């Protein structure tokens, strides 16, 4: 409690700032300030009503004072807009949502001999269900010509196959965002929210998520370049920057007054960009099966499917993530020298869930990458990461992107439950408890997995009487390790993420990753 005594002997309690405390403090002052008011016990008294109003107003003012102080510091701020402004001071930008990527297999009829063009923006999607809407994916590379005549025929299916990389999201091909007034510091908000903007750097390969150009008198000027800041732009440099607010509204900002060129007066400002991103794009294998907008494929009667799950989709950067990782990025000065620098910068790249950096040689660094939500590193994520590090690594350093080794953990148990609990419902709860221990966010590289944690998780479920574990081992090992109570993973290994079915070698049945219930005793 913060208490201070004034020169006249009066004691002030600075912590009495809520409604009740303020009202009580004013009541104590009545005999001194208004001695003629002797009967103030009636709640309906006009004076009491005024005191209550003042106490209410004081409570509100104190609340705003607390919020103002909290929002003034990065460690205590809660408003996303406050975090954005704090991190802008150290050159850190909160990441927008990142799209998931997937490998798409296109199958053509055996009699297809045409050249099929896949254009940037050709769209595919998952099928919608009662509980979820479809998720749109697009081809984001340069226009591609597929020579059907050169593809081999699979004798088992009598189809021809070709593979491309696709990303979740939607391409906005030409958004007219405004007309230049010829003044400095012009700002033009994009028409669609949720801009996909993975990184900003000197490498042109990184800045492919958005393209801005001006058009005046039929002449197109496509020389405008995206920069992290206009502070180092020359007066004639055709640079612009992007600001993304707390509501995911992106705004194009042009320079002036000696920092960046001003678009000529009357010029129409246009932009091409992609919107979308988020964890919703991490769809399961064999779910992207619909050709939404790819005329050439539709005419060729082609089918599509994704053999593996989509990976790398991540929601916009959270406040907690920014507060945790921004200091490390700031300390590295956005330059990768040590292994910790590479790890901090890679974790700052949205879509990357876990990283282990290992210096193989004096000029080679291997980054073991687990995409957000788990899974394998896609070709798109690999290319984006290499481009992201292009202006951050020493010139002679070679960066290798490697997959993480996911290890399945096998657990077989007999569980006893109370007689008045349903076996089927308890089985679901047990599998969820075990899967949560192996959830992607709860595991890390090279950790020790203790059997006791599984006992604790299952025994904590209401209705469980006892647990007996008969099998506890990792993939590739026929039985328990030397110590049956723990499993030690190697530095590049992560326990298998939940949700992926694993096969029981004895029964050929599939079950939730890491758990097989030999029997449930009791219940109904």
Backbone torsions as a table, in degrees:
resi	resn	phi	psi	omega
1	UNK	NA	129.8	-179.1
2	UNK	-92.2	110.7	-177.6
3	UNK	-125.5	136.1	179.4
4	UNK	-132.8	139.8	178.3
5	UNK	-104.0	127.2	-179.5
6	UNK	-79.5	173.3	-178.1
7	UNK	-65.3	-25.8	179.5
8	UNK	-91.8	11.0	176.2
9	UNK	89.7	-1.8	-178.7
10	UNK	-77.7	139.6	-179.9
11	UNK	-100.0	128.3	179.5
12	UNK	-116.4	123.9	177.3
13	UNK	-98.5	106.3	-175.6
14	UNK	-75.8	-11.3	179.3
15	UNK	-91.2	-5.1	177.8
16	UNK	-83.1	82.3	-171.6
17	UNK	-126.2	0.0	176.3
18	UNK	-91.3	172.7	-174.1
19	UNK	-56.2	-50.1	-176.5
20	UNK	-63.7	-42.6	-177.9
21	UNK	-67.6	-41.3	179.8
22	UNK	-65.5	-42.5	179.6
23	UNK	-64.1	-41.7	179.0
24	UNK	-65.0	-38.6	179.6
25	UNK	-64.9	-39.0	179.2
26	UNK	-69.7	-35.6	176.8
27	UNK	-62.7	-36.4	179.3
28	UNK	-67.0	-26.7	-178.5
29	UNK	-84.3	-10.3	-176.2
30	UNK	-60.0	-49.7	-178.8
31	UNK	-58.6	-31.2	-178.4
32	UNK	-82.5	-42.3	-175.2
33	UNK	-87.5	-37.2	-177.5
34	UNK	-132.4	74.4	-175.9
35	UNK	-64.5	-24.4	-179.1
36	UNK	-73.7	-13.5	177.7
37	UNK	-90.8	98.8	-174.7
38	UNK	-101.8	-27.7	-178.3
39	UNK	-112.1	90.6	180.0
40	UNK	-119.3	29.1	179.4
41	UNK	-85.8	-18.5	-178.5
42	UNK	-76.0	125.7	-178.9
43	UNK	-68.7	-26.5	-177.8
44	UNK	-87.7	0.5	178.9
45	UNK	-63.3	140.5	-176.8
46	UNK	-59.7	-38.3	178.3
47	UNK	-63.6	-41.3	178.7
48	UNK	-64.6	-37.4	177.7
49	UNK	-61.5	-42.4	178.8
50	UNK	-64.8	-42.0	178.4
51	UNK	-61.7	-40.4	178.9
52	UNK	-64.5	-38.5	177.8
53	UNK	-64.9	-43.9	178.5
54	UNK	-63.9	-39.6	178.5
55	UNK	-63.6	-40.5	178.1
56	UNK	-63.9	-44.1	178.9
57	UNK	-64.1	-41.2	178.3
58	UNK	-63.5	-37.4	177.8
59	UNK	-62.1	-42.6	179.9
60	UNK	-66.2	-44.4	179.8
61	UNK	-61.9	-41.9	178.9
62	UNK	-63.0	-37.7	178.3
63	UNK	-61.8	-46.3	-179.9
64	UNK	-66.2	-35.1	176.8
65	UNK	-63.4	-42.7	178.0
66	UNK	-62.8	-44.5	-179.3
67	UNK	-63.9	-39.4	-179.8
68	UNK	-62.8	-43.9	179.3
69	UNK	-66.7	-43.4	179.8
70	UNK	-60.5	-43.4	-176.9
71	UNK	-73.5	-8.4	-179.4
72	UNK	-83.5	-7.1	-178.1
73	UNK	-128.9	139.1	-176.9
74	UNK	-60.6	-39.4	-175.5
75	UNK	-70.9	-20.0	-177.1
76	UNK	-117.0	-5.3	-177.6
77	UNK	-68.4	144.9	178.6
78	UNK	-116.8	-26.8	-177.8
79	UNK	-78.7	133.1	-179.1
80	UNK	-61.9	-36.3	-179.1
81	UNK	-65.7	-33.0	176.9
82	UNK	-67.3	-42.8	178.8
83	UNK	-61.3	-41.9	179.2
84	UNK	-58.2	-46.2	-178.1
85	UNK	-68.7	-40.1	178.6
86	UNK	-61.3	-48.2	-175.1
87	UNK	-71.9	-23.2	176.8
88	UNK	-63.5	-28.6	-179.9
89	UNK	-65.5	-25.9	179.4
90	UNK	-109.8	14.7	176.0
91	UNK	73.9	24.1	-179.4
92	UNK	-104.7	129.0	-178.5
93	UNK	-111.8	128.0	176.3
94	UNK	-63.8	131.6	-176.5
95	UNK	-72.6	141.4	172.8
96	UNK	-78.4	174.0	177.7
97	UNK	-62.1	144.4	-178.4
98	UNK	-109.6	134.9	-179.4
99	UNK	-78.3	146.0	172.7
100	UNK	-74.0	153.8	177.2
101	UNK	-125.8	155.0	-177.9
102	UNK	-150.9	157.7	173.6
103	UNK	-93.1	122.7	-177.1
104	UNK	-108.4	125.8	176.5
105	UNK	-96.4	123.7	178.3
106	UNK	-103.2	129.8	178.0
107	UNK	-114.9	133.9	-178.4
108	UNK	-113.2	155.2	174.0
109	UNK	-61.7	153.6	-177.5
110	UNK	-62.0	-27.8	-177.2
111	UNK	-89.5	9.2	179.9
112	UNK	-74.8	122.8	179.3
113	UNK	-127.5	7.0	-176.6
114	UNK	-83.9	169.7	171.2
115	UNK	-97.5	116.3	-174.8
116	UNK	-101.0	126.8	-179.4
117	UNK	-97.0	127.2	171.9
118	UNK	-103.2	117.8	-175.8
119	UNK	-102.6	153.1	175.8
120	UNK	-58.4	127.8	-178.8
121	UNK	99.3	-8.0	174.6
122	UNK	-58.0	133.6	-167.1
123	UNK	-116.2	147.0	176.8
124	UNK	-136.8	164.4	-176.0
125	UNK	-156.2	160.5	169.9
126	UNK	-81.4	163.7	177.4
127	UNK	-82.1	139.5	178.0
128	UNK	-76.9	151.6	177.9
129	UNK	-126.9	179.5	179.3
130	UNK	-62.7	-31.8	-175.1
131	UNK	-99.1	-14.0	-176.9
132	UNK	-147.7	148.4	177.4
133	UNK	-85.6	167.1	-179.5
134	UNK	-70.6	154.8	178.6
135	UNK	-113.0	127.4	-174.4
136	UNK	-92.0	133.8	174.9
137	UNK	-122.3	151.6	-179.8
138	UNK	-137.1	153.1	170.8
139	UNK	-80.6	125.7	-173.1
140	UNK	-113.1	2.1	179.9
141	UNK	-84.4	-173.8	176.1
142	UNK	-70.2	157.8	180.0
143	UNK	-53.5	137.1	-171.7
144	UNK	-127.5	132.1	176.2
145	UNK	-104.7	123.5	179.9
146	UNK	-106.3	118.9	178.6
147	UNK	-87.1	99.4	-178.3
148	UNK	-59.2	-31.7	-175.6
149	UNK	-66.7	-22.6	-177.7
150	UNK	-92.8	-3.3	-178.4
151	UNK	-86.3	140.5	179.4
152	UNK	-78.7	151.2	179.3
153	UNK	-94.3	128.1	176.0
154	UNK	-77.3	116.6	-176.0
155	UNK	-64.8	-25.2	-178.1
156	UNK	-74.3	-36.1	-176.5
157	UNK	-110.5	-12.0	-176.7
158	UNK	58.3	39.7	177.8
159	UNK	-131.6	160.4	174.4
160	UNK	-105.8	145.9	-172.8
161	UNK	-127.9	146.0	175.2
162	UNK	-147.1	145.6	-175.0
163	UNK	-118.6	135.3	175.4
164	UNK	-131.7	165.3	175.8
165	UNK	-101.2	135.3	179.3
166	UNK	-129.7	160.4	179.6
167	UNK	-130.9	146.9	175.9
168	UNK	-69.6	146.9	177.2
169	UNK	130.4	-176.5	-178.4
170	UNK	-135.4	134.5	178.8
171	UNK	-86.6	125.9	171.8
172	UNK	-99.4	104.4	-168.8
173	UNK	-74.6	-38.7	-178.4
174	UNK	-150.2	99.9	179.7
175	UNK	-105.9	113.7	177.5
176	UNK	-82.1	108.2	-171.5
177	UNK	-101.2	-6.2	176.3
178	UNK	158.3	-178.0	178.7
179	UNK	-125.9	132.4	-176.8
180	UNK	-68.4	136.8	175.0
181	UNK	-94.8	-0.9	179.4
182	UNK	75.6	17.4	-179.3
183	UNK	-108.4	167.3	-179.0
184	UNK	-80.0	150.5	173.4
185	UNK	68.5	33.6	-179.0
186	UNK	-72.6	143.7	-177.6
187	UNK	-126.9	131.3	-178.6
188	UNK	-131.6	107.4	178.5
189	UNK	-71.6	143.4	175.5
190	UNK	-71.5	153.8	-176.1
191	UNK	-76.1	-22.5	-176.7
192	UNK	-121.0	136.6	178.6
193	UNK	-79.2	175.9	175.7
194	UNK	64.9	47.3	175.1
195	UNK	-59.5	136.7	172.4
196	UNK	-90.1	114.7	-178.2
197	UNK	-142.2	95.3	-171.8
198	UNK	-76.3	-38.4	-176.1
199	UNK	-163.2	159.5	174.7
200	UNK	-128.6	128.5	-179.6
201	UNK	-161.9	-175.6	-177.4
202	UNK	-76.8	-21.7	-178.8
203	UNK	-75.1	128.4	-179.4
204	UNK	-65.8	-24.0	-179.5
205	UNK	-66.7	-25.8	-177.6
206	UNK	-77.0	-29.1	-171.3
207	UNK	-94.9	39.7	-177.9
208	UNK	-92.4	-4.0	-177.8
209	UNK	-74.5	-23.1	-178.5
210	UNK	-145.0	144.3	177.4
211	UNK	-135.5	129.8	-177.9
212	UNK	-121.2	136.8	176.4
213	UNK	-144.3	162.8	177.7
214	UNK	-117.8	153.9	-179.5
215	UNK	-136.9	122.2	-178.6
216	UNK	-139.9	120.0	178.8
217	UNK	61.8	33.8	179.6
218	UNK	81.3	-2.7	179.8
219	UNK	-98.4	125.5	-178.7
220	UNK	-97.9	129.5	176.4
221	UNK	-113.3	103.9	-176.7
222	UNK	-102.5	21.0	-175.8
223	UNK	-88.4	9.3	-178.3
224	UNK	-77.1	136.1	-174.5
225	UNK	-120.4	138.8	176.7
226	UNK	-79.5	131.3	177.9
227	UNK	-127.0	156.6	177.3
228	UNK	-68.5	-33.6	-179.6
229	UNK	-152.8	155.1	176.2
230	UNK	-95.7	4.5	-176.1
231	UNK	-63.4	-26.9	-177.2
232	UNK	-111.4	15.8	-179.2
233	UNK	-86.6	136.3	175.7
234	UNK	-71.0	165.4	-175.7
235	UNK	-62.2	-32.7	-178.0
236	UNK	-99.6	6.2	-177.9
237	UNK	-75.2	129.4	179.4
238	UNK	-83.6	72.8	-177.6
239	UNK	-113.6	155.1	172.6
240	UNK	-148.0	162.8	176.6
241	UNK	-129.8	170.4	-177.8
242	UNK	-127.0	134.8	173.8
243	UNK	-117.2	133.0	179.1
244	UNK	-117.1	122.0	-175.9
245	UNK	-87.8	-174.5	-175.6
246	UNK	-66.6	-19.0	-179.6
247	UNK	-99.4	15.6	-179.6
248	UNK	64.5	25.5	174.3
249	UNK	-90.1	117.4	-178.9
250	UNK	-93.5	140.4	-178.9
251	UNK	-129.0	130.3	175.0
252	UNK	-82.1	128.2	-177.8
253	UNK	-120.4	122.5	176.4
254	UNK	-98.5	164.0	-175.5
255	UNK	-92.8	-153.3	-175.7
256	UNK	143.2	174.1	-179.9
257	UNK	56.3	38.5	176.6
258	UNK	92.5	-6.0	-179.3
259	UNK	-122.0	88.5	-179.6
260	UNK	89.6	152.1	-178.5
261	UNK	-78.3	158.3	177.0
262	UNK	-104.1	129.4	175.3
263	UNK	-57.3	138.4	-177.3
264	UNK	-59.3	145.7	-178.6
265	UNK	-58.4	132.9	-180.0
266	UNK	89.7	-7.9	-179.8
267	UNK	-71.8	136.3	177.5
268	UNK	-84.3	129.0	-178.8
269	UNK	-95.9	125.3	-179.9
270	UNK	-127.1	156.4	-178.2
271	UNK	-145.2	146.1	170.8
272	UNK	-120.2	129.9	-176.9
273	UNK	-159.4	174.7	178.6
274	UNK	-119.8	146.1	177.8
275	UNK	-123.9	156.1	179.5
276	UNK	130.9	-140.6	-179.1
277	UNK	89.3	165.5	177.8
278	UNK	122.3	167.1	-178.8
279	UNK	-65.7	-19.6	179.9
280	UNK	-61.3	-19.7	179.9
281	UNK	-79.6	-10.2	179.6
282	UNK	-80.2	67.0	-175.4
283	UNK	-81.8	160.9	-177.9
284	UNK	-74.2	167.8	177.1
285	UNK	-64.7	151.6	176.3
286	UNK	61.3	34.0	178.0
287	UNK	-115.6	-22.7	177.7
288	UNK	-86.3	93.0	-170.4
289	UNK	-128.6	8.5	-175.5
290	UNK	-119.7	130.7	172.8
291	UNK	-87.6	111.5	-175.5
292	UNK	-88.4	-51.6	-176.4
293	UNK	-148.1	81.5	176.0
294	UNK	-147.3	82.7	-172.0
295	UNK	-53.4	-42.2	-176.9
296	UNK	-64.8	-38.6	178.9
297	UNK	-69.6	-38.6	178.8
298	UNK	-63.0	-42.3	179.8
299	UNK	-66.2	-29.6	-179.0
300	UNK	-87.6	4.0	-179.4
301	UNK	56.9	40.3	-178.7
302	UNK	-84.5	151.0	174.1
303	UNK	-113.6	160.3	-178.9
304	UNK	-135.5	156.0	175.8
305	UNK	-167.0	152.6	176.1
306	UNK	-107.7	114.0	-177.1
307	UNK	-67.3	-26.7	-179.9
308	UNK	-123.3	163.1	178.8
309	UNK	-66.6	148.8	173.7
310	UNK	-74.2	142.6	-176.4
311	UNK	-134.8	166.1	173.4
312	UNK	89.3	-5.8	178.7
313	UNK	-70.9	132.1	-178.5
314	UNK	-142.9	140.0	174.8
315	UNK	-67.6	167.8	179.5
316	UNK	-56.4	152.1	-174.9
317	UNK	-59.6	131.3	-179.1
318	UNK	-80.4	161.6	177.4
319	UNK	-61.5	-43.0	-178.3
320	UNK	-61.1	-41.7	179.7
321	UNK	-65.1	-42.1	-179.1
322	UNK	-64.7	-43.9	-179.8
323	UNK	-63.1	-35.4	-178.3
324	UNK	-75.2	-40.8	-170.6
325	UNK	-99.9	-21.6	-177.8
326	UNK	-58.6	-43.8	179.0
327	UNK	-59.4	-38.4	179.6
328	UNK	-66.0	-39.9	177.6
329	UNK	-65.8	-39.4	179.6
330	UNK	-65.8	-41.3	179.8
331	UNK	-64.5	-32.4	179.6
332	UNK	-77.6	-8.7	-177.9
333	UNK	55.6	29.0	-179.8
334	UNK	58.6	28.8	176.1
335	UNK	-124.5	133.4	-178.1
336	UNK	-97.2	111.4	178.3
337	UNK	-121.9	-57.7	179.5
338	UNK	-90.0	168.4	177.9
339	UNK	-61.6	-36.6	178.1
340	UNK	-64.6	-34.2	176.7
341	UNK	-62.9	-45.9	179.8
342	UNK	-62.0	-41.1	-179.8
343	UNK	-65.2	-46.0	-178.6
344	UNK	-63.0	-42.6	-179.0
345	UNK	-69.9	-38.5	178.9
346	UNK	-66.3	-39.8	177.7
347	UNK	-66.4	-23.4	177.5
348	UNK	-76.3	-13.7	179.6
349	UNK	-83.9	111.9	-175.2
350	UNK	-63.2	137.9	-174.6
351	UNK	106.4	-15.3	175.8
352	UNK	-95.7	122.8	-177.8
353	UNK	-91.8	-46.2	-179.2
354	UNK	-141.2	148.2	-177.1
355	UNK	-140.7	140.6	165.6
356	UNK	-129.5	123.5	-179.0
357	UNK	-103.0	131.9	-179.0
358	UNK	-134.3	124.3	177.7
359	UNK	-82.8	101.6	-177.3
360	UNK	-71.1	-45.8	178.1
361	UNK	-138.5	-178.3	-177.2
362	UNK	-63.3	-25.4	-178.0
363	UNK	-125.4	24.1	179.2
364	UNK	-138.7	130.8	178.6
365	UNK	-124.9	129.6	176.2
366	UNK	-105.7	127.0	177.8
367	UNK	-106.7	114.5	175.0
368	UNK	-87.3	112.9	-169.8
369	UNK	-112.4	130.4	169.1
370	UNK	-112.9	114.4	179.9
371	UNK	-61.0	160.4	177.8
372	UNK	-54.1	127.4	-179.2
373	UNK	86.2	-4.3	180.0
374	UNK	94.7	-176.2	179.7
375	UNK	100.1	-173.6	-178.0
376	UNK	-92.0	158.1	178.5
377	UNK	-79.6	122.8	-180.0
378	UNK	-79.5	163.6	177.3
379	UNK	-62.1	-35.3	-179.6
380	UNK	-66.8	-45.3	179.1
381	UNK	-64.1	-39.4	178.0
382	UNK	-61.2	-47.5	-179.7
383	UNK	-63.1	-41.5	-179.6
384	UNK	-66.1	-39.5	178.9
385	UNK	-65.8	-43.5	179.2
386	UNK	-63.1	-39.3	177.1
387	UNK	-67.4	-36.6	179.5
388	UNK	-62.3	-38.2	-178.6
389	UNK	-85.2	-3.3	-172.2
390	UNK	-58.8	-40.9	-178.9
391	UNK	-99.9	14.1	-179.2
392	UNK	-116.7	-22.6	-177.2
393	UNK	-88.7	156.0	168.9
394	UNK	-60.5	149.6	-172.9
395	UNK	-57.4	-35.4	-174.8
396	UNK	-90.7	-2.5	-176.0
397	UNK	-83.6	133.8	177.5
398	UNK	-103.5	130.0	-179.7
399	UNK	-108.5	128.4	175.3
400	UNK	-111.7	135.0	176.6
401	UNK	-104.0	122.4	-176.9
402	UNK	-122.8	153.3	176.5
403	UNK	-78.0	154.8	173.6
404	UNK	-82.6	148.6	174.1
405	UNK	-90.5	108.5	177.2
406	UNK	-87.2	130.0	-176.1
407	UNK	-115.0	125.4	176.7
408	UNK	-75.6	135.8	177.8
409	UNK	-108.6	124.0	-177.1
410	UNK	-101.9	133.0	179.0
411	UNK	-139.8	126.5	174.9
412	UNK	-121.2	132.5	-174.1
413	UNK	-145.4	151.1	169.1
414	UNK	-108.0	127.9	-174.7
415	UNK	-122.3	131.6	174.3
416	UNK	-101.1	134.2	-178.8
417	UNK	-126.3	162.9	178.3
418	UNK	-65.7	153.2	-172.8
419	UNK	-65.8	-24.1	-175.5
420	UNK	-96.6	18.4	176.7
421	UNK	-111.2	145.2	179.3
422	UNK	-76.7	132.2	179.4
423	UNK	-62.6	-42.8	-177.4
424	UNK	-66.0	-41.0	179.3
425	UNK	-68.5	-39.2	178.9
426	UNK	-67.2	-34.7	178.4
427	UNK	-62.0	-42.2	178.7
428	UNK	-62.0	-44.2	-179.1
429	UNK	-64.4	-38.9	-179.9
430	UNK	-66.2	-45.5	179.8
431	UNK	-63.3	-38.9	178.4
432	UNK	-66.0	-39.4	-179.9
433	UNK	-63.8	-43.3	179.4
434	UNK	-68.6	-43.4	-179.9
435	UNK	-61.5	-34.6	179.9
436	UNK	-64.3	-33.5	176.8
437	UNK	-64.3	-30.3	-178.8
438	UNK	-101.8	11.9	179.1
439	UNK	-61.2	148.0	-174.2
440	UNK	-55.6	-41.0	-177.6
441	UNK	-72.9	-14.4	-175.9
442	UNK	-103.5	2.6	-178.6
443	UNK	-121.6	167.6	-179.6
444	UNK	-151.3	176.6	-179.4
445	UNK	-65.8	140.1	168.6
446	UNK	56.6	27.6	-177.2
447	UNK	-82.5	165.2	174.0
448	UNK	-97.0	127.2	179.2
449	UNK	-101.8	118.3	-175.9
450	UNK	-98.0	135.0	177.8
451	UNK	-61.6	-33.7	-177.8
452	UNK	-59.7	-30.7	179.9
453	UNK	-65.9	-34.4	178.0
454	UNK	-71.1	-39.3	174.4
455	UNK	-59.0	-46.5	-178.4
456	UNK	-61.0	-43.9	-176.4
457	UNK	-65.4	-41.2	-178.2
458	UNK	-74.9	-42.3	-178.6
459	UNK	-67.6	-21.8	179.4
460	UNK	-75.6	-11.4	-179.8
461	UNK	-75.3	130.0	179.7
462	UNK	-62.6	129.2	179.4
463	UNK	103.8	-10.5	179.2
464	UNK	-85.1	128.7	179.3
465	UNK	-94.6	-41.5	179.9
466	UNK	-156.3	161.9	177.4
467	UNK	-136.7	132.6	174.2
468	UNK	-128.0	114.4	-179.5
469	UNK	-93.0	122.6	-178.5
470	UNK	-101.7	-21.4	179.2
471	UNK	-137.7	136.3	176.8
472	UNK	-155.6	99.8	-178.5
473	UNK	-156.0	169.3	-177.4
474	UNK	-101.4	165.2	178.4
475	UNK	-60.0	137.5	178.0
476	UNK	87.4	-2.2	178.2
477	UNK	-119.2	124.4	-173.9
478	UNK	-66.3	-29.9	-178.3
479	UNK	-144.3	-168.0	-178.6
480	UNK	-64.0	156.6	174.2
481	UNK	-71.2	-177.4	179.6
482	UNK	-56.3	-39.9	175.6
483	UNK	-100.7	107.6	-175.5
484	UNK	-67.8	-9.9	-176.8
485	UNK	-94.9	-0.6	-179.6
486	UNK	-154.4	157.4	176.4
487	UNK	-126.7	121.0	179.9
488	UNK	-97.6	120.0	177.8
489	UNK	-90.4	154.2	178.1
490	UNK	-77.6	167.2	-173.7
491	UNK	-57.0	-27.1	-177.6
492	UNK	-104.6	14.0	-177.8
493	UNK	-106.0	143.7	176.0
494	UNK	-130.7	138.7	177.3
495	UNK	-58.2	146.6	-177.1
496	UNK	-58.6	133.5	-179.3
497	UNK	-67.7	149.8	179.8
498	UNK	-73.2	164.1	177.2
499	UNK	95.1	-23.3	176.5
500	UNK	-88.1	124.2	-176.6
501	UNK	-69.2	141.1	174.1
502	UNK	-122.2	151.9	-174.9
503	UNK	-94.6	138.3	173.5
504	UNK	-82.5	116.5	-176.2
505	UNK	-62.8	-19.9	-178.5
506	UNK	-86.4	-40.4	-174.7
507	UNK	-107.9	-7.6	-177.0
508	UNK	61.8	16.5	176.7
509	UNK	-92.8	157.7	177.1
510	UNK	-103.6	149.1	-179.9
511	UNK	-150.9	166.8	-177.9
512	UNK	-55.9	142.3	-173.9
513	UNK	-51.7	120.2	171.6
514	UNK	94.3	-2.5	-176.7
515	UNK	-141.5	133.7	171.2
516	UNK	-134.5	122.1	-179.1
517	UNK	-89.6	107.6	179.2
518	UNK	-63.9	-42.7	178.7
519	UNK	-160.8	150.5	171.0
520	UNK	-118.1	112.2	-176.8
521	UNK	-95.4	135.8	-177.1
522	UNK	91.6	-168.6	179.9
523	UNK	71.3	-167.1	179.9
524	UNK	-139.4	NA	NA
